[in-house]
Amino acid sequence: MADLHEVVDAVWNGPVDVRPWGWYAILGQPEDEQIAAVKVLRVDAGQMLSLQTHELRRERWIPVTPGLGAIIGDEEILLEVGTAYEVPAGVPHRLFSIGVFGGTVIELMYGTYDENDIVRLHDTYNR
């Protein structure tokens, strides 16, 4: 069975951006007044994103596989598949894997999409 990266590669013509924690792909930037971009993020087993904030956007995460936890503000949570999690602009947050398989979320961004709009508060990969 193909992994999600291969499936995204097969059906998506855009780039897949590989990172130390896994990968992401921008699935689209709708011509919508509210949604700035739609992204799929894959966090590999044993990995985590940086603890970060964004000033120009808020995010909504919708897990599509189990295996992820998150920090949103002062709260550490186990993400449930199909449940939407809100990340307000300016609030520290991170995704991390909690199993042997990693996990995947769909991320909806509201506001202004800019990959440089990241303030890293802590980063395992020293970026």
C-alpha positions as CSV (number, residue, x, y, z in Angstrom):
1,M,0.0,0.0,0.0
2,A,1.3,3.5,-0.9
3,D,2.1,5.9,1.9
4,L,0.4,9.3,2.0
5,H,3.4,11.1,0.6
6,E,3.2,8.8,-2.5
7,V,-0.6,9.4,-2.8
8,V,-0.1,13.2,-2.6
9,D,2.7,13.0,-5.1
10,A,0.4,11.0,-7.5
11,V,-2.6,13.3,-7.4
12,W,-1.0,16.6,-6.7
13,N,1.0,18.6,-9.3
14,G,2.5,21.0,-6.9
15,P,5.6,20.6,-4.8
16,V,6.0,18.5,-1.7
17,D,8.3,20.3,0.8
18,V,10.4,17.9,2.8
19,R,11.4,19.1,6.3
20,P,13.4,17.4,9.1
21,W,10.1,16.5,10.9
22,G,8.4,15.1,7.8
23,W,6.8,17.0,4.9
24,Y,4.0,19.3,3.8
25,A,2.2,20.2,0.6
26,I,0.1,23.3,-0.2
27,L,-3.0,21.8,-1.7
28,G,-4.4,25.1,-2.8
29,Q,-4.9,28.8,-2.1
30,P,-8.6,29.2,-2.7
31,E,-10.1,32.5,-3.9
32,D,-12.0,32.8,-0.7
33,E,-12.2,35.8,1.6
34,Q,-11.4,33.8,4.7
35,I,-9.2,30.8,3.8
36,A,-5.7,31.8,2.7
37,A,-4.4,28.2,2.0
38,V,-5.0,24.5,2.5
39,K,-2.0,22.4,3.5
40,V,-1.4,18.7,4.3
41,L,1.3,18.1,6.9
42,R,2.9,14.7,7.7
43,V,4.8,14.4,10.9
44,D,7.1,11.4,10.9
45,A,7.4,9.0,13.8
46,G,9.5,10.5,16.7
47,Q,9.5,14.0,15.2
48,M,8.0,17.4,16.0
49,L,7.6,20.8,14.5
50,S,9.1,23.8,16.1
51,L,7.2,25.6,18.9
52,Q,6.1,28.6,16.9
53,T,3.8,31.5,16.5
54,H,2.3,33.3,13.4
55,E,1.3,37.0,13.5
56,L,-0.5,37.1,10.1
57,R,-2.7,34.0,10.3
58,R,-4.6,31.6,12.4
59,E,-4.8,27.9,11.7
60,R,-7.3,25.1,12.0
61,W,-5.9,21.5,12.2
62,I,-8.0,18.5,11.2
63,P,-6.2,15.2,11.8
64,V,-6.8,12.6,9.2
65,T,-4.7,9.8,10.8
66,P,-4.1,9.0,14.5
67,G,-0.6,9.4,16.0
68,L,-0.3,13.1,16.7
69,G,-0.2,15.3,19.8
70,A,-0.1,19.1,19.9
71,I,0.7,22.0,22.1
72,I,-1.7,25.0,21.6
73,G,-0.9,27.8,24.1
74,D,-0.4,26.2,27.5
75,E,-2.3,23.0,26.7
76,E,-0.8,19.7,25.5
77,I,-3.4,17.5,23.8
78,L,-3.8,14.2,22.0
79,L,-5.4,15.0,18.6
80,E,-8.4,13.0,17.6
81,V,-9.1,12.1,13.9
82,G,-11.8,14.3,12.4
83,T,-11.8,16.9,15.2
84,A,-11.0,20.5,14.3
85,Y,-8.5,22.3,16.5
86,E,-8.2,26.1,16.4
87,V,-4.8,27.8,16.7
88,P,-5.3,31.6,17.1
89,A,-2.8,34.0,15.6
90,G,0.1,34.8,18.0
91,V,-0.5,31.7,20.2
92,P,2.5,29.3,20.6
93,H,1.8,25.9,19.0
94,R,3.5,22.7,17.7
95,L,2.6,19.3,16.3
96,F,4.4,16.2,17.4
97,S,4.1,12.4,16.7
98,I,3.2,10.1,19.5
99,G,3.4,6.7,17.9
100,V,5.5,4.5,15.7
101,F,3.8,5.6,12.5
102,G,3.6,9.4,12.7
103,G,0.5,11.3,11.7
104,T,-1.1,13.6,9.2
105,V,-3.3,16.7,9.5
106,I,-5.1,19.0,7.1
107,E,-4.3,22.6,8.0
108,L,-6.6,25.5,7.0
109,M,-5.0,28.9,7.2
110,Y,-7.0,32.1,7.7
111,G,-5.5,35.5,7.2
112,T,-2.3,36.0,5.2
113,Y,-0.4,33.0,4.0
114,D,3.4,33.5,4.2
115,E,5.8,30.7,5.0
116,N,8.1,33.4,6.5
117,D,5.5,34.3,9.1
118,I,7.1,31.9,11.6
119,V,8.6,33.0,14.9
120,R,10.3,29.9,16.3
121,L,10.3,29.8,20.1
122,H,12.0,26.3,20.3
123,D,13.3,24.2,17.5
124,T,14.8,20.7,17.8
125,Y,16.5,21.1,14.4
126,N,18.2,24.4,15.3
127,R,16.7,26.3,12.4
